[in-house]
């Protein structure tokens, strides 16, 4: 799957997505992440990409011209038949969820993400490129780069080859419909805290039941809202 990220800070995104599992996935060809510097498409001799907002107000607004020219360049180097969606990371959009990630992973060849900055993006740019607004949570960040990385990470790990085994994501918190059960590794006793005996028993069915019970108990205590969603699905 191809990810194209329109941003003023491509180095920031490269540092995050170029490491660990996603870095290896890119090298193996399971995903392709392309960062595009919006400033390269400014027609201002100083490389300006923003201006003061019409109607007044604090801060600066990203101008439509550089964004749209950057987007046009992305389309020129993309497969014209690719199944794609365009996202603008914004607190005004619907919440990005595990279901969203699964839907993108299963139905798309390309995801184009626009990262806003300053006081936001000229609405005409959003409309012109046909971007859907999407939010990663009810809080405000300084830009769209971190949300874009969250989306790429959540979608990528659902794609074939990115993780070693589907179990790696199917049984994890939220993905399974429940919070994940507690995990333990060596040593069997750490500062007086012991690993639950059932996990040392080698009895696979008892371990499975224990994990299921723990997941249900944790979900009931911490995220009871997920229990209703699990029953609906």
N, C-alpha and C positions, 0 to 999 in steps of 0.2 A: 504494500500500500504506500502511496506517496502522500507526504505531508508538505504543504507549502505555507510558510509563515511569513507574513508581511509585517515588518517591524522596524523600529529605529535602533534596536539593540540586538543585532544578530549574534554578537559574541556571547551575550548573556545566555541565549538559548543554546548555542553550540556547546557551551561548557556544561550545561545541565543534561542535554540529550545525547551528548557524545560520550558519556561515561556508562559504566556498568552494563546492565542487560540491554538497554536500548543502543548503547554504543556498539556492542557486539552484534545486535540485530541488524544494524546498518551495515556493518562490515560484511555480514553474511548475506546481505541482499534481501532480508525479509521485509524491511521497511526502508524508505528513502525519505530523508528529511532535508528540505531545501529552505534556507533562510534568505529572505530578500530585503535588502536595505532600501526602505522607502525614500530615504534622503537622496539616493542615486537618481531618482526620477524627478527631482526638483528642477524647475527651470529658472530658479533664482540664482544669481551668481554666487550668493553666499550659502546656498544649499538650504535655505529656509523651507520648512514644511508646515508652518503654522502661522496663525494670524489672530488678531483680537476678535472676539465674538461680536457679531451684529447684535444690537440691542443692549450692549454693555454687559458687564460682569467681570469677575476676576478670572485670571488665567488666560491661556491661549487654546485655540481650537485647531486641530489638524486639518489642513486644507484638502479639498477633494482632488485637485489635480495630481499631485504626486502619488496618492493612493491608487487612483484609477489607472494611471499609466503603469504603475508597478503591477497591478492586477492584470492588465492587458498583456504585459510581458510574460507573466506566469502562464497565461492561457496559450500564448504562442509556443511555449516550450512543452506544453502538456498534450497528452493524447486527446484528440478531439472527441473520441467516443467514450472517454472515461466517465464512470458514474461518480459524480462529485457533488459536494455541498460546500458552501462558503459560510463561514462562521465569523461573527464579530464578538469578541469577548467583552461582555457588558453586564453590569448588574441589573439592567432593565430586562434581560432575557429570562426565559424559563430556566429552571435549575438543571444543570448537567448531572446526570445520574449514571449508575451502572447500566441501567437499561439503555440510556443514550449511547454509552460507549459500545455496548453489545450491538445495537442497531447500526452504528457507523461501521463497526468491524465487519458485520455480515453483509452489508449492502453497498459499500463504497469502494472505489479504486483510488480516490483522491479526496483529501480534505484540505481546504484552503482556509487559513485562519488569519484574521486581521487583528493586530494588537494596537489598541488605542493608547494614547498617552496625553499628558497635560490635562485639559478639561474635557477631552473627548474628541470625537470625529465629526466633521461636517456631515449632516444627515444625508446630503446628496450623494456622498461617496458610498454610504451604506446602501442607499437605494440603487445606485448605478451598478454596483457589483453584485447586487442580489444577495446580500449577506443576511443570514439569520442571526439574531442576537441570542447569546447563550451565557448564562452566569454559572460560576463555580461556587457561589455561596453568597450569603447575605452579609457581605463586608466590602469595604472599598480598598483597592490597592492602587499603587502609583502607576501601574501600566498593565497591559494585557499579556506581557511576556510569561509571567509565572502561570496564569490560567491556561495559556496556550500549551505550556509544557505539561500541565496536568492532563489536559485533554489528550495530547499525543501519547502520554504514558499510559493512560487508562485504556485507550483504544488499541495501542500497539500490543499490549500484553495478551490481548485476546486473539491476535492473528497467528496463523500457523507458523511454527518454528521459532517464535520469539521466546516462549518459555519451553522448558524441556518436556513438560507433560501437562495436559489439560487439568489434571488434579491440582496443579499449582495455583490455578485461579478458581476452579469450580467450587472448592471447599473453603475459600477464604471469606472473611467477614464481608457482609453485604452481598457479594456475588452469589452465595448459597441461599440467601434469604434470611440468614441468621448471622449473629456475630460469631467469630471464630473461637473455638475452644482454646484453652491455655496450651502453650507449647513448652517443652522442656528438653534439655540436652545434658551431656555430662558436665560435672560429676553428679552422681546420684544424691549426694548431700552437699549443700552449699550454705555455709554459715548457719548450720542447724536446720535449714529448710530442706525437706526431703521431696523427691519426685514422688507423685502418687504411685502407690504400689502396683496398681493395675497396668500402668505403662511399662513396668518391668516384668510383667507376667508372661509375655509372649502369647497371650490368648487374644487373638485378633478380634473375635466377636465381642469379647468383654471390653476391649479397647474401643471398638467402634461405638458401643453403647455408651461408654463413659464420655466419649467426645461429644456424642449427640446430646446427652443430658447436660453437659457443661455448656454447650453452645446455646441450648434452649434456656437454661437458667440465666446465663449472662445477658441474653437478648431480652428476657422478661424483666430483668433488673435495670438494664441500662437503656435499651431501645425498644420498649414494648410496641411502638408504632410499626416496627418491622414485622411483628407477628401477624398483624392484620394484613399487611401486604403479601406475606408469604402464603396466607390462606387463600387470598384472592387469585394468586398466580397458578 
